[in-house]
């Protein structure tokens, strides 16, 4: 029998995607499927951390197995599914509960008690290795800082050179230190970040990254915000934290207690008074700013609704007034905000108009929202129901093993013979805690999805009231509609033959079924 296969591939970063491996994984999986004489019916992929089980590509692949649209999920290796033992157990249980199968292109995977042990052992090893990497990196950074040495990256801070081979101190760079000094002087004399960036670009001065000569306001801001230039080298200024396992990491500014200041590492380029004056001006500008755009209401999709289809960064709105030379005809465009990508740009007005036209079609037919709520109840509920059932089965198995291990300990009189059973009991206790924590996270997801459905119903009532006079909606009301409908727009390059110019995703499924590919420049 020719089995139907959905191939799943994953990489952690866009750099890995470019340099290694989505295509390599897919090719290996296709070769594996061909050798088995199976049929590929779909390919799903994610660019996401293996520490997060809730990935759209993986969920689509599992959905195909559960709906009977595919018989086998094929992955390159076990760690492509997840690096967490419990996550692997939940994923495999969902597949097996739907009478599907999991196959790995580069690893032997037996559907037997031995295979179950191998799955658990490999997932546990991957999870431990992930924790070890993070712990070793943190310990290494802390040890270097405790020894009074700065963190040594690929290059020293702009304006400095390394003072020795061990990179234990910084010295002034005679070529770039005067540039840093001039940036502070210009800003203290009233110059703007964009004006400074434009002047540095016109003068052909290389950027701190060494990649080109195009300066941006954000790069100038980073230089003016670095306390090293006042003689205070400060490490660990940012903290990446995960609110809960399964959720994405978030970056925040570290508190003063979390930062480490190393004296006598970097010679000062400006005085403490000058550095404080710059930070004071930043605070004043923040209080009176209209943010980065002088006319924000011109751009409906700014601040996150429109994204780069390649790197996932939000596209910013670039207006003619944003530091442009006078007398030039600049178009208003959305531009990729990732300095290492910058692959896509698109005119703002046609895109805003076309996306709002799609939203208008929903607002003029509010029954679409009612249908969407029912669809969410079914689809979202099915996914959570499947995960809850998988966790419950695993939890019941662990509890039964705990009961058996406890009985075995009571029946043994020999302490040495009971020691391995006690070790197994401790391991089972940890597994039970992990599964119970996963269930709590799942219940939280269910509550969030339920709240989202309630908001959508309330929005439907509002849409019924305003559907007869949509032209009267102001900017904030239109943005509220985008938010409630979950509108996101992915932009691709004009000459990309494998993708449309842009692609809209929003919650109501009738809209998703519409051909919304566009050829706007």
Rosetta blueprint (number, residue, H / E / L):
1 X L
2 X L
3 X L
4 X E
5 X E
6 X E
7 X E
8 X E
9 X E
10 X E
11 X E
12 X L
13 X L
14 X H
15 X H
16 X H
17 X H
18 X H
19 X H
20 X L
21 X H
22 X H
23 X H
24 X H
25 X H
26 X H
27 X H
28 X H
29 X H
30 X H
31 X H
32 X H
33 X H
34 X H
35 X H
36 X H
37 X L
38 X L
39 X E
40 X E
41 X E
42 X E
43 X E
44 X E
45 X E
46 X E
47 X E
48 X L
49 X L
50 X L
51 X L
52 X L
53 X L
54 X L
55 X L
56 X H
57 X H
58 X H
59 X H
60 X H
61 X H
62 X H
63 X H
64 X H
65 X H
66 X H
67 X L
68 X L
69 X L
70 X L
71 X L
72 X E
73 X E
74 X E
75 X E
76 X L
77 X L
78 X H
79 X H
80 X H
81 X H
82 X L
83 X L
84 X L
85 X H
86 X H
87 X H
88 X H
89 X H
90 X H
91 X H
92 X H
93 X H
94 X H
95 X H
96 X H
97 X H
98 X L
99 X L
100 X L
101 X E
102 X E
103 X E
104 X E
105 X L
106 X L
107 X L
108 X L
109 X L
110 X L
111 X L
112 X L
113 X H
114 X H
115 X H
116 X H
117 X H
118 X H
119 X H
120 X H
121 X H
122 X H
123 X H
124 X H
125 X H
126 X H
127 X H
128 X H
129 X H
130 X H
131 X H
132 X H
133 X H
134 X H
135 X H
136 X H
137 X H
138 X H
139 X H
140 X H
141 X H
142 X H
143 X H
144 X H
145 X H
146 X H
147 X L
148 X L
149 X L
150 X L
151 X L
152 X L
153 X L
154 X L
155 X L
156 X L
157 X L
158 X L
159 X L
160 X E
161 X E
162 X E
163 X L
164 X L
165 X L
166 X L
167 X L
168 X L
169 X L
170 X E
171 X E
172 X E
173 X L
174 X L
175 X L
176 X L
177 X H
178 X H
179 X H
180 X H
181 X H
182 X H
183 X H
184 X H
185 X H
186 X H
187 X H
188 X H
189 X L
190 X L
191 X L
192 X L
193 X H
194 X H
195 X H
196 X H
197 X H
198 X H
199 X H
200 X H
201 X H
202 X H
203 X L
204 X L
205 X L
206 X L
207 X L
208 X L
209 X L
210 X L
211 X L
212 X L
213 X L
214 X L
215 X L
216 X L
217 X H
218 X H
219 X H
220 X H
221 X H
222 X H
223 X H
224 X H
225 X H
226 X L
227 X H
228 X H
229 X H
230 X H
231 X L
232 X L
233 X E
234 X E
235 X E
236 X L
237 X L
238 X E
239 X E
240 X E
241 X E
242 X E
243 X L
244 X L
245 X L
246 X L
247 X L
248 X L
249 X E
250 X E
251 X E
252 X E
253 X E
254 X L
255 X L
256 X L
257 X L
258 X L
259 X L
260 X E
261 X E
262 X E
263 X L
264 X L
265 X L
266 X L
267 X L
268 X L
269 X L
270 X L
271 X L
272 X H
273 X H
274 X H
275 X H
276 X H
277 X H
278 X H
279 X H
280 X H
281 X H
282 X H
283 X H
284 X H
285 X H
286 X H
287 X H
288 X H
289 X L
290 X L
291 X L
292 X L
293 X L
294 X L
295 X L
296 X H
297 X H
298 X H
299 X L
300 X L
301 X L
302 X L
303 X L
304 X L
305 X L
306 X E
307 X E
308 X E
309 X L
310 X L
311 X L
312 X L
313 X L
314 X E
315 X E
316 X E
317 X E
318 X E
319 X L
320 X L
321 X L
322 X L
323 X L
324 X L
325 X L
326 X L
327 X L
328 X L
329 X L
330 X L
331 X L
332 X L
333 X E
334 X E
335 X E
336 X E
337 X L
338 X L
339 X L
340 X L
341 X L
342 X L
343 X L
344 X L
345 X E
346 X E
347 X E
348 X H
349 X H
350 X H
351 X H
352 X H
353 X H
354 X H
355 X H
356 X H
357 X H
358 X H
359 X H
360 X H
361 X H
362 X H
363 X H
364 X L
365 X L
366 X L
367 X H
368 X H
369 X H
370 X H
371 X H
372 X H
373 X H
374 X H
375 X H
376 X H
377 X H
378 X H
379 X H
380 X H
381 X H
382 X H
383 X H
384 X H
385 X H
386 X H
387 X H
388 X H
389 X H
390 X H
391 X H
392 X H
393 X H
394 X H
395 X H
396 X H
397 X H
398 X H
399 X H
400 X H
401 X H
402 X H
403 X H
404 X H
405 X H
406 X H
407 X H
408 X H
409 X H
410 X H
411 X H
412 X L
413 X L
414 X L
415 X H
416 X H
417 X H
418 X H
419 X H
420 X H
421 X H
422 X H
423 X H
424 X H
425 X H
426 X H
427 X H
428 X H
429 X H
430 X H
431 X H
432 X H
433 X H
434 X H
435 X H
436 X H
437 X H
438 X H
439 X H
440 X H
441 X H
442 X H
443 X H
444 X H
445 X H
446 X H
447 X H
448 X H
449 X H
450 X H
451 X H
452 X H
453 X H
454 X H
455 X H
456 X H
457 X H
458 X H
459 X H
460 X H
461 X H
462 X H
463 X H
464 X H
465 X H
466 X H
467 X H
468 X H
469 X H
470 X H
471 X H
472 X H
473 X L
474 X L
475 X H
476 X H
477 X H
478 X H
479 X H
480 X H
481 X H
482 X H
483 X H
484 X H
485 X L
486 X L
487 X L
488 X E
489 X E
490 X E
491 X E
492 X L
493 X L
494 X L
495 X L
496 X L
497 X L
498 X L
499 X L
500 X L
501 X L
502 X E
503 X E
504 X E
505 X E
506 X L
507 X L
508 X L
509 X H
510 X H
511 X H
512 X H
513 X L
514 X L
515 X L
516 X L
517 X L
518 X L
519 X L
520 X L
521 X L
